[in-house]
Amino acid sequence: MVQILCTYLLVLAASALHGVQAAPAALAGCSTINAAALNIIQTAKTLQTLPDIPFKLPLTQTTAEQLLKQDVVTYTNCVSSYLNYNIVLNENQWGALASWESDVGCSSVRSSTLLRRLNAGQDPNTVAGQELPTWNKVNGVPMVALIHRRAAELTLFQTASTKEAHPVCK
């Protein structure tokens, strides 16, 4: 798991060096996600060829965890910035959306049918069930890894929880 987390963070560091911008400031919701959502993000990332990065390698477990927590804030800020305040999501739904954002990016979240339908007040579980699986392609070709990731995100999204994460983090 440490190797996966470190690999994940290296990929994110490379993205930061290439000018990937953070989302607007958060409007509502938790700035953290639960362990199940973190696990999806950590296990989904793969090692890539990376440019020079501004971190001493190898990363310590503590540094890797700190960087991941910082990135999670970016993911949750994006989702909360474009999700209407009146939409109530539990911790699993929130975490699944943050995981999805970590993969597709904030501009894709902002313009997605998934977000548009949630904001229109449609049932979140129905929307996620119909929309998340469609985000499984690269250049129009379905990818097995993305099919599995979306399935994991959908399973998490549709897992009941009494802990609210949006609009109020409880």
Buried (B, 14 or more C-beta within 10 A) or exposed (E): EEEBBBBBBBBBBBEBEEEEEBBEEBBBBBBBBBEBBBBBBBBBBEEEEBEEBEBEEEBEEEBBBEBBEEBBBBBBBBBBBBBBEEBEBBBBBBBBBBBBBBBBBBEBBBEBEBBBBBBEEBEBBEBBEBBBBEBBEEEEEEEEEBBBBBEBBBBBBBBEBEEBBBBEBE
